Amino acid sequence: FHYKEFILQNCFNNIYILLLTLSLSSVLIAQPDWQVPFTSYGHPDLQGVWTSASVTSLERDKTLGGTLIVDIEEARRLENESAFNVLTEADSAPSDPNRLPPSDGDTDAGYNAFWIDPGTRLAEIDGGYRTSFIVNPEDGQIPYSAAAGMAFFQYGQGTGYDGPEQRPLGERCMVGFGSSGGPPMLPVLYNNHYQIVQNKNYIMILAEMNHDARIVRLNDEHKNEVLKPWLGDSIGYWDGNTLVVETINFHPQQNFRFAIKHSLYIPSTAKVIERFTRTDQDKILYKFTVEDSDAYTQSWDAEIPFRKAEGFMYEYACHEGNYALPGILAGARREEGSI
């Protein structure tokens, strides 16, 4: 009798322990693993060094149509087909400065692959792999208007080699190329790091490319529209845990922003609305909307994941304006003399 009572008591104890374990487990599962960190003055903490490097491009490959999200197998296939993921050791080898250019005039003396860092993976958001940063319109293309097409044409007519003012801003070291400093802030061939520093009244976003620094004034109004600074005039406010930044009055010389993977036209009359949301210890979801009734047939939206970068962000020193630009113009004069 005592033996049976002992067995029953042990069964009851084991059942109790099992139920208690399941109850505690459900409580632990219900609790979030991570919570948004806050600064001492109560704002979500976005500070740190982040990177936006990605194989994903601003606009979608037109062969993909309306396919914004792909599974991991398709993502790996697209990544493997990326031009930046098929580079060889020869592509990283030092260039020979004494090699004569081929007959087509291509000197092949630009960056070798050692210097570039465009990313190796498609952008991943909520477990899905993105084929473009643009999420609206559904085709993943910038909805340029006829007026924008004319603006591109006129820009092409005005560029050339008559003087330094005709050369792109990135070539002149005025701002980073391809809208790296933004807004919107887009990844380019390399130097895709950003450092965010904040206090109660300001947010500073430092782009690694060309060390462009943008200061966002919190709970302020836009300055007089006569003032059109580099990177525009940015003001911000907190919407819950999201930092919302509105930028207008872009410098007119920043209307066109060219990179390897995108050509962007944002006139000085446009408005860019950015949203920064800390979604994990190592992630910020960066969303933006671009509006201009003349340049686009509709507003357009994009999403880019920022990942925590390892180490520090080092100084970027742009020398093209100091050394290359005189050579570029001198080469144009030499070419004119041979015609």
C-alpha positions as CSV (number, residue, x, y, z in Angstrom):
1,F,0.0,0.0,0.0
2,H,2.8,2.4,0.9
3,Y,4.6,1.5,-2.3
4,K,1.5,2.4,-4.4
5,E,1.1,5.6,-2.5
6,F,4.7,6.6,-3.2
7,I,4.3,5.9,-6.9
8,L,1.1,8.0,-7.1
9,Q,2.7,10.9,-5.2
10,N,5.6,10.9,-7.6
11,C,3.3,11.0,-10.5
12,F,1.4,13.9,-9.1
13,N,4.7,15.7,-8.4
14,N,5.9,15.1,-11.9
15,I,2.6,16.4,-13.4
16,Y,2.8,19.5,-11.2
17,I,6.4,20.2,-12.3
18,L,5.4,19.7,-16.0
19,L,2.4,22.1,-15.7
20,L,4.5,24.7,-13.9
21,T,7.2,24.4,-16.6
22,L,4.7,24.9,-19.4
23,S,3.2,27.8,-17.6
24,L,6.5,29.5,-17.1
25,S,7.5,28.8,-20.7
26,S,4.3,30.4,-22.1
27,V,5.1,33.5,-20.0
28,L,8.6,33.7,-21.3
29,I,7.4,33.2,-24.9
30,A,4.8,36.0,-24.5
31,Q,7.4,38.4,-23.3
32,P,9.3,40.2,-26.2
33,D,12.9,39.2,-26.6
34,W,14.0,42.8,-27.4
35,Q,12.7,46.3,-26.5
36,V,13.5,49.6,-28.1
37,P,16.2,51.3,-26.2
38,F,15.6,54.9,-25.0
39,T,17.9,57.8,-24.3
40,S,18.1,59.5,-20.9
41,Y,15.7,62.2,-22.2
42,G,13.1,59.6,-23.4
43,H,13.6,59.4,-27.1
44,P,14.2,56.0,-29.0
45,D,18.0,55.6,-29.3
46,L,19.1,55.4,-33.0
47,Q,22.7,56.0,-32.3
48,G,25.5,54.0,-33.7
49,V,27.2,53.1,-37.0
50,W,24.9,51.5,-39.6
51,T,25.4,50.1,-43.1
52,S,22.9,50.0,-46.0
53,A,25.1,47.9,-48.4
54,S,23.0,45.6,-50.4
55,V,22.8,43.9,-53.8
56,T,19.2,45.2,-54.0
57,S,18.8,48.2,-56.3
58,L,16.6,51.2,-56.0
59,E,14.5,50.3,-59.0
60,R,13.6,46.7,-59.9
61,D,14.9,44.7,-62.8
62,K,12.0,45.0,-65.3
63,T,12.2,41.3,-66.0
64,L,10.9,40.6,-62.5
65,G,7.7,42.6,-63.1
66,G,5.7,43.1,-59.9
67,T,7.7,40.6,-57.9
68,L,8.9,42.5,-54.8
69,I,9.6,39.6,-52.5
70,V,11.3,36.3,-53.3
71,D,12.2,33.3,-51.2
72,I,15.6,32.4,-50.0
73,E,16.4,30.1,-52.9
74,E,15.5,32.7,-55.5
75,A,17.3,35.3,-53.5
76,R,20.6,33.3,-53.5
77,R,20.2,32.8,-57.3
78,L,19.8,36.5,-57.9
79,E,22.7,37.3,-55.6
80,N,25.0,34.8,-57.4
81,E,24.1,36.5,-60.7
82,S,24.9,39.9,-59.4
83,A,27.9,41.5,-61.2
84,F,29.5,42.4,-57.9
85,N,29.4,38.7,-56.7
86,V,31.2,37.3,-59.8
87,L,34.4,39.4,-59.4
88,T,37.6,37.4,-59.4
89,E,41.1,37.9,-57.9
90,A,42.1,39.5,-61.2
91,D,39.5,42.1,-60.8
92,S,41.2,43.1,-57.5
93,A,44.7,43.1,-58.9
94,P,46.5,46.5,-59.0
95,S,46.0,48.4,-62.2
96,D,49.0,49.0,-64.5
97,P,49.4,52.8,-64.8
98,N,51.7,52.4,-67.7
99,R,49.4,50.2,-69.8
100,L,48.2,52.0,-73.0
101,P,44.4,52.3,-73.3
102,P,42.6,50.2,-75.8
103,S,41.5,51.7,-79.1
104,D,38.0,52.3,-77.8
105,G,39.3,54.9,-75.4
106,D,38.4,53.0,-72.2
107,T,41.5,53.4,-70.0
108,D,40.3,50.7,-67.6
109,A,42.1,52.7,-64.8
110,G,39.2,53.2,-62.5
111,Y,38.5,51.4,-59.2
112,N,39.7,47.8,-59.0
113,A,37.5,45.5,-57.1
114,F,39.6,45.7,-53.9
115,W,38.1,49.1,-53.1
116,I,34.4,48.4,-53.6
117,D,31.9,47.3,-51.0
118,P,28.4,47.3,-52.6
119,G,27.1,44.4,-50.5
120,T,26.6,40.7,-51.3
121,R,23.0,40.0,-50.2
122,L,19.5,41.2,-51.2
123,A,17.8,43.4,-48.6
124,E,15.9,41.4,-46.1
125,I,12.9,42.8,-44.4
126,D,10.5,40.8,-42.2
127,G,12.0,37.5,-43.5
128,G,11.4,38.4,-47.1
129,Y,14.1,39.2,-49.7
130,R,13.5,42.4,-51.7
131,T,14.1,42.8,-55.4
132,S,14.0,46.6,-55.2
133,F,14.0,49.2,-52.5
134,I,10.9,50.8,-54.2
135,V,7.7,49.3,-52.8
136,N,5.3,51.7,-54.4
137,P,4.5,51.8,-57.4
138,E,4.1,48.0,-57.6
139,D,6.4,47.8,-60.7
140,G,9.3,49.0,-58.6
141,Q,10.1,51.9,-61.0
142,I,10.3,55.7,-60.3
143,P,7.2,57.2,-61.8
144,Y,8.9,59.9,-63.8
145,S,6.7,62.4,-65.7
146,A,7.3,63.8,-69.1
147,A,8.7,66.9,-67.4
148,A,11.3,64.8,-65.7
149,G,12.3,63.3,-69.0
150,M,12.9,66.8,-70.4
151,A,14.9,67.7,-67.3
152,F,17.2,64.7,-67.9
153,F,17.6,65.8,-71.6
154,Q,18.5,69.3,-70.6
155,Y,21.0,68.1,-68.0
156,G,22.7,66.0,-70.7
157,Q,22.9,69.0,-72.9
158,G,24.5,71.1,-70.2
159,T,27.2,68.7,-69.0
160,G,30.6,68.4,-70.6
161,Y,34.2,69.4,-70.1
162,D,34.2,73.1,-70.7
163,G,34.9,73.8,-67.0
164,P,34.7,72.3,-63.6
165,E,31.1,73.5,-63.1
166,Q,29.9,71.1,-65.8
167,R,31.3,68.1,-63.9
168,P,29.1,66.1,-61.4
169,L,29.1,67.2,-57.8
170,G,30.6,63.8,-56.6
171,E,33.5,64.3,-59.1
172,R,34.1,67.7,-57.6
173,C,34.0,66.4,-54.0
174,M,31.1,68.8,-53.2
175,V,28.8,66.0,-51.9
176,G,28.8,62.2,-52.2
177,F,27.6,60.8,-55.5
178,G,24.4,58.8,-56.0
179,S,22.4,60.4,-53.1
180,S,24.6,58.6,-50.5
181,G,24.1,61.6,-48.1
182,G,20.5,62.0,-49.2
183,P,17.8,62.5,-48.6
184,P,16.9,59.8,-49.6
185,M,20.0,58.0,-48.4
186,L,20.9,55.3,-51.0
187,P,23.7,52.7,-51.0
188,V,26.3,53.1,-53.7
189,L,29.5,51.3,-54.8
190,Y,31.3,51.6,-51.5
191,N,31.3,53.7,-48.2
192,N,27.7,52.8,-47.3
193,H,28.1,53.5,-43.6
194,Y,26.2,56.1,-41.6
195,Q,26.8,57.3,-38.1
196,I,23.8,58.7,-36.1
197,V,24.3,60.9,-33.1
198,Q,21.4,62.5,-31.3
199,N,20.5,64.7,-28.4
200,K,17.2,66.2,-27.2
201,N,16.9,68.7,-30.0
202,Y,19.0,67.5,-32.9
203,I,19.8,64.4,-34.9
204,M,23.1,64.3,-36.8
205,I,23.5,61.8,-39.6
206,L,27.0,61.5,-41.0
207,A,27.4,59.7,-44.3
208,E,30.7,57.9,-44.8
209,M,30.8,58.9,-48.4
210,N,32.3,62.4,-48.6
211,H,31.7,62.8,-44.8
212,D,28.4,64.5,-45.6
213,A,26.7,65.6,-42.4
214,R,23.0,66.3,-42.2
215,I,21.6,68.0,-39.1
216,V,17.9,67.4,-38.4
217,R,16.3,70.0,-36.2
218,L,13.6,68.4,-34.0
219,N,10.2,70.2,-33.5
220,D,11.2,73.1,-35.6
221,E,10.0,74.8,-38.7
222,H,11.6,75.0,-42.2
223,K,13.9,77.9,-42.8
224,N,13.1,80.6,-45.5
225,E,12.8,78.9,-48.9
226,V,15.5,81.2,-50.3
227,L,18.0,79.1,-48.4
228,K,18.7,75.9,-50.2
229,P,21.5,74.1,-48.5
230,W,23.4,71.0,-49.6
231,L,21.3,67.9,-48.6
232,G,18.2,70.2,-48.2
233,D,16.5,71.6,-45.1
234,S,15.6,68.8,-42.7
235,I,13.2,69.0,-39.7
236,G,12.0,66.1,-37.6
237,Y,9.7,64.8,-34.9
238,W,8.9,61.6,-33.1
239,D,5.9,59.6,-34.0
240,G,5.9,56.9,-31.3
241,N,9.1,55.0,-31.7
242,T,9.7,56.3,-35.2
243,L,11.7,59.4,-36.2
244,V,10.0,61.2,-39.0
245,V,12.1,63.7,-41.0
246,E,10.8,66.1,-43.7
247,T,13.2,67.7,-46.1
248,I,12.5,70.4,-48.6
249,N,14.5,73.2,-50.4
250,F,17.1,71.1,-52.0
251,H,20.1,72.8,-53.5
252,P,19.4,73.0,-57.3
253,Q,22.8,71.6,-58.2
254,Q,21.7,68.3,-56.5
255,N,18.7,67.8,-58.8
256,F,20.5,64.9,-60.5
257,R,22.2,62.1,-58.5
258,F,23.9,59.3,-60.5
259,A,25.4,56.1,-59.3
260,I,26.3,52.7,-60.8
261,K,22.8,51.2,-60.0
262,H,20.5,54.2,-60.1
263,S,19.9,57.6,-61.8
264,L,17.9,59.8,-59.6
265,Y,16.1,63.1,-60.4
266,I,14.9,65.1,-57.3
267,P,14.2,68.7,-58.1
268,S,14.6,71.4,-55.5
269,T,10.8,71.7,-55.2
270,A,10.5,68.1,-54.0
271,K,9.7,66.9,-50.5
272,V,11.3,63.8,-49.0
273,I,9.7,62.2,-45.9
274,E,11.9,59.7,-44.1
275,R,11.0,57.3,-41.3
276,F,13.6,55.7,-39.1
277,T,12.4,52.8,-36.8
278,R,14.6,50.7,-34.6
279,T,13.3,47.2,-35.2
280,D,16.0,45.1,-33.5
281,Q,19.2,45.5,-31.6
282,D,21.1,45.4,-34.9
283,K,18.5,46.8,-37.3
284,I,16.9,50.1,-38.4
285,L,14.1,50.1,-41.0
286,Y,14.5,53.1,-43.1
287,K,11.5,54.2,-45.2
288,F,11.1,57.2,-47.4
289,T,8.5,58.9,-49.6
290,V,9.3,61.3,-52.4
291,E,6.8,63.8,-53.5
292,D,6.8,66.3,-56.4
293,S,3.7,66.9,-58.6
294,D,5.8,68.0,-61.7
295,A,8.6,65.4,-61.6
296,Y,6.5,62.3,-60.9
297,T,3.1,61.1,-61.9
298,Q,2.6,60.0,-58.3
299,S,4.5,59.9,-55.0
300,W,6.8,56.9,-54.6
301,D,7.9,54.9,-51.5
302,A,10.9,52.8,-50.7
303,E,12.3,50.7,-47.8
304,I,15.9,50.0,-46.9
305,P,17.2,47.9,-44.0
306,F,20.1,49.4,-42.1
307,R,22.3,46.9,-40.2
308,K,24.6,47.5,-37.4
309,A,28.1,47.9,-38.7
310,E,31.2,46.5,-37.0
311,G,34.0,48.7,-35.8
312,F,34.4,52.4,-36.4
313,M,33.6,54.7,-39.4
314,Y,36.9,56.1,-40.6
315,E,37.5,59.4,-42.3
316,Y,36.7,59.6,-46.0
317,A,39.0,62.0,-47.9
318,C,37.8,62.9,-51.4
319,H,40.8,63.7,-53.7
320,E,39.1,63.7,-57.1
321,G,38.5,67.5,-56.9
322,N,42.1,68.1,-55.9
323,Y,43.9,65.9,-58.4
324,A,41.7,64.2,-60.9
325,L,39.6,67.2,-62.1
326,P,42.5,69.2,-63.5
327,G,43.6,66.0,-65.3
328,I,40.1,65.4,-66.6
329,L,39.9,68.9,-68.1
330,A,43.4,68.8,-69.4
331,G,42.6,65.5,-71.1
332,A,39.6,67.2,-72.8
333,R,41.8,70.0,-74.1
334,R,44.3,67.4,-75.4
335,E,41.4,65.6,-77.1
336,E,40.1,68.8,-78.7
337,G,43.6,69.5,-80.1
338,S,43.7,66.1,-81.8
339,I,40.4,66.5,-83.6
